[in-house]
Amino acid sequence: MSSSQPPNITTVLSLPFGENTYILGISGRSDCVVVDPGFEPDKIFSELDSQQLTPAAILNTHGHSDHIAGNEAMKSRWPDCPLVIGHGDAGKLTDPMGNLSAMFGQQLISPTADATLAEGDVYEAAGMQFRVLETPGHSSGHIVFVLEDQEPNILIGGDMLFRQGIGRTDFPDGDMNAMVRSIREKLYTLPDSTVVYPGHGPETTIGFEKKNNPFVPGE
């Protein structure tokens, strides 16, 4: 059952890429959702332990190494916790070329997905409902998660829209035209008050980016 109570959102910063892992949990509950566990899973464990939280799901916005590097450690500690990613990027989990780790001299292999998501799906976990939007551009199978049952809405945006920036499109399956389309047609149609929690850097809002983003200005 979903809740209209906004979740508490904790950001765990993972080096070396300054990647944001998010822990979302509703007050009074002992379960939570972890989004995009990065290269420093011990930091995530410390945060979960300090808040006495147990993950009910591990969500990946896309399959690049800095967003999936902690999957294996998470699954090792909580083997029954489902690992969930968009259907288009699921193959990157076990492909070091696809997840870009080979580019940095590593052979990162994540556990495979327990479930995959597509446009319009609603994934429920820890008392929250995450609506899924497919947003190709940074990677071909990138997805974002929208929490709509409270005001303001919350967008867990991965590497699409940053504060006055956008994700890179120069990786093998990146596409600048697709990026602009995804941002304009999927993200900029969300309410202006929607708070964006990006994969890198500080949070922002849809309204601020429509006015101030130099790469994809609102039309």
Disulfide bonds with the S-S distance in Angstrom:
none
